[in-house]
Structure formats: structure tokens, C-alpha cells
């Protein structure tokens, strides 16, 4: 949760650099933007015409008893109102559809950037924060793109137009009306200062709330197992209360600002009415002019209020865009080379040469690791927890890059391969299986059009798990739900096996792949694996003797080093680390094997 404090670093309230980058996403829709601005200005023009019609009616049509002219004025007034509302409807549709297009582009850019990041990025970045970026922060920008940008132009145009007409109608009354603007400016200044921290606090605390919620839903089994519900509820209540207080700070700012502006505006209109009455009595202005002036004055304060409110939208948008662009600018730690290795099908030769690796600076996990695996060779990795076995598997697929040394596949450094090409040649079955929402068939093929239904049938038959598929209500087309919740842990592991083998990789990585499978099913899987691994380079991390004893070679790891290497019998004869592991862990499994 500490990392979320980074959310509070938001920079300036308005940043021209950020505004230019935001314009980059609006530029493809600039015709829509210009059309929206044009519609907004046209709506303002119709709004400006209406009080002039009232003025003419009061000063000319009514005194002259000209009902024909009065009827014509009313018809024009009605037409202008209808046109104003029709154009307003078109404006709302256009600006909101434009905003949705921009949001679509931004979400795609964010999702693409997130998928390009290496696992080290996700090791240090809470998932809740990423969810806030793609959902909450994008939605904040939607308010700016769908209304704020064009509304600002429309409000400025309306403000200038009304001011010009007010001066034309009566300069003394205009000066009287403008006398209240310094007070409105002062109130607006305090409103901006007050609301600024509120907007920041809301975004920061919703990110904390999302992160905590995601963490607890994901780890709900652990929460319940250790009876932490009450403690976690209390913590969630505190985070929720913090979010409530941040929102109330922003709401309070608006609750004070708008009524105060309304009071000042009303006082200004009262001053104009008082001064205007004297001018009407003196014959300086007509009654129609005073009525039109007051009507324009009501409209005059509308853009002032809207521009002040848009400052809040702009404030939130700048804060959200700063965080979004920070994510978009996050360096890609593992990138493809300019001219990647062009061979698509690997032979399966693997070589680690003096490899050093650390997740955290100064804490090496692998220390000067060197070994070579020939094509088609089955090699097991054993050792205590934390010895670096799984790290070797992650480095082979280039989920991380080594700090020193090199890893080569078919004699070429993995950093010279395109990541997609390298990983296409490596099939992975992990201890913690992840299944997507979708059908069994979808989870096996993962949408790969090159994998035919016949290929899936063959793999299922070879693995001997057809009975698992047959037990499901709709067979291959059974929807598994989130994380494959309709399957048992062992069944998920079997689907993971089928997925890896259906993609027909040159290299097979099994990282504790049989840990969740019962003994009888494991026997079936072991027989199938002997066939599938024939001629296929296989790296196996396991604690079961049945999984490793048929390997060509066993590499024993200890504290990030390779302690021993050899066949099962050779390592037993050395009576070293593997022998002790065998005595403590494997020997009791022999009767089962």
C-alpha cells in the first residue's frame, strides 16, 4: 500500500506539456472538435438574439399596439428557441461521442502499454493502481474531452458577446454590473485553492481503496483461514472514510462557491435594477432596454459560473492525465532487438553461461550459474525452496533479464530473439495455474487459429484425461468462470498441461506442474509426458521422485548455485545434497513409484 503514496505527486494544477499531449489524442478528431465549437457558438448566438426581440416588443410593438409585429416577434422568438435546443441536442451528441472515441483510444494505449511491461514492473506496481488508471482516471478525462474543451470556448464566446451587447445597450449600467466582478474573482480564487487538494485527495484515496479491495478479494481464502475478516473490515472502513472525507471536501467547496456566486450575482442585478430605474425615469434608457439588459445580465453570469466549474474539471483532468502519462511513459524493461532472431522453430538447445540475477539490488538470487542442455534432453531441477529453480525457468522465457552473463537458445542469446517468437517455442506449466473466463476449448487454444480441434482431441487422449472433459456439462464448451472456478485445483492443472502441449513447443517447462494432481492421475500424466517429451527439450522442477527419476540429468541447486549435477544414481552415489534430499523427501515415495 505504501507505493500508492506516489499518487499524491501530481505536479502543477495546469501543465501546458500535459495539455499538448492530451491534444495529441484529440487531434484525430479535430474536425469533430471544431464542429462542436461551432455548434456551441451558434447556440450562443441564438441565445443572444432572444433578449433583443423582447426589447423591440416592449419599446415598439406594445406601445404602438402593433399586434401583427408582436406576433411576428413571438414567432421568431419561438423559432430561435427551437433552433437553439435542436443545436444543443446535436452538440451534446457530438461532444460526447468524440469523448468516447478519445477514451477508447486512451484505454487501448494503456492496455497495450501494460501488456508490454515485464514481470518486474508488476512486482512493484499494485494491481489496484493499474485498474484505477484504466477505469477511474480515464473517466475523469472523459469529462474534459466530452464537455470541458468545447464548453470553455462556447462560454468564452457567450461571455464576450454578452459583454459587447451590454456596452452597446448602456455603458453606465455595464460599469455598474462589472463592479461585482472583483468579488467573484476573489471567491473563485479561494474556491480553486480549496478544491485543488480535494480533487487530488479523492483520486489518491480511491486508488488506495481499489488496491486494498483487489488484494483482499484475491486473498479471501487466506483472510478467512486466519480469521482476519473483522480486522480487514476495520481497515476498509478507515480507507472508505478517508475517501468519504476527501469527497466531502470537494463537495463543500462547490456547496459554498455556487451559492456565494449566486448571492453576488443577485446583488449585482439589484444594483443594475436600482441604477436602471433612475435612468428610465430620467429618459436615458427605455424600459425595454432595462428589461433586455437584466435578461442579458442573467445570461452574463452563466458563463462565469461554467468557467469556474470547468476549472474543477480541468484540475481533475490534469491530475489524472499526469498519472496516465506516467504509466504510458514507463520504460519497457524488456524490449525486442531492432533485428530479432528470424528462426521461428527452435531446436531446443539451452545454455546458461555465468548467469547472475537479482530481483532486488544487492540481493542476488542466482550466482554464476552455468549449464548446457542438449536438444531433446530431459533435465530436472531440485533444491530447497528459494534456491533459484523457478527463477531459472522465468529467465529462460525472458520474463526478466539477467544482470550478468547470458542465456542462449540454439546458440543465440535470448535477448536477440523476438519475445513472441521465443515464448512461442516454450510451453510452460506452473504450479499456480491461471485459467481465463471462457470455455475449456478457449483456455486450451488461447485463440490460436493454428490449433485445430483435432489437435486438442489428440492431446487430451494422449494425456488420458478425456474423462475430465466428459464429466463437464458441455464438454469442451463448458464455461469455466473467473480463474476456472468450476474446476478443482487438480483439473485446472490438467487443463494447463493440455494447453502447453497443444501449442506443440520445442521446449517444455514444468514448474511443480504435478503438485496438485493425485497419485493415480500423476501416473497417467507421467506416461503421457514420456511420450510428449520424447525429442523435446524439457526442464522440470519437482519435489516428487516419480517426476524426476526418468530425467536424463538432475541439477541440484542450493543458495543460487549449482551444487551438483548428474543422473539419479550418480547423485545418490555422491552422498551429497541430493542424497540428503532423497533420504528426507524422496525415499518414502519409492513404494508409490
Buried (B, 14 or more C-beta within 10 A) or exposed (E): EEEBEEBBEBEEBEBEEBEEBBEEBBEEBEEBBEBBBBBBBBBBBBBBBBBBBBBBBBBBBBEEEBEEBBEBBEEBBEEBBEBBEEBBEBBBEBBBBBBEBBBEBBBEBBEEBBEBBBEBBEEEBBEBBBBBBBEBBBEBBBBBBBBBBBBBBBBBBBBEBBBEBBEEBBEBBBEBBBEBEEBBEEBBEEBBEBBBBBBBBBBBBBBBBBBBBBBBEEBEEEBEEEEBEEEBEEBBEEBBEBBEEBBEBBEEBBEBBBEBBEEBBEEBBEBBBEBBEEBBEEEEBBBBBBBBBBBBBEBBBBBBBBBBBBBBBBBBBBBBBBBBBEBBEBEEEBEBEEEBBEEEEBBBBBBBBEBBBBBEEEEBBBBBBEBEBBBBBBBBBBBEEEBBBBBBBBBBBBBBBBEBBBBBBBEBBBBBBBBEBBBBBBBBBBBEBEBBEBBBBBBBBEEEEEBEEEBBBEBBEBBBBEEBBEEBEEEBEBBBEEEBEBBEEBBBBBBBBBBBBBBBBBBBBBBBBBBBBEEEBBBBBBEBBEEBBEEBBBBBBBBBBBBBBBBEBBBBBBEBBBBBBBEBEEBBEEEBBBBEBBEEEBEEBEEEB
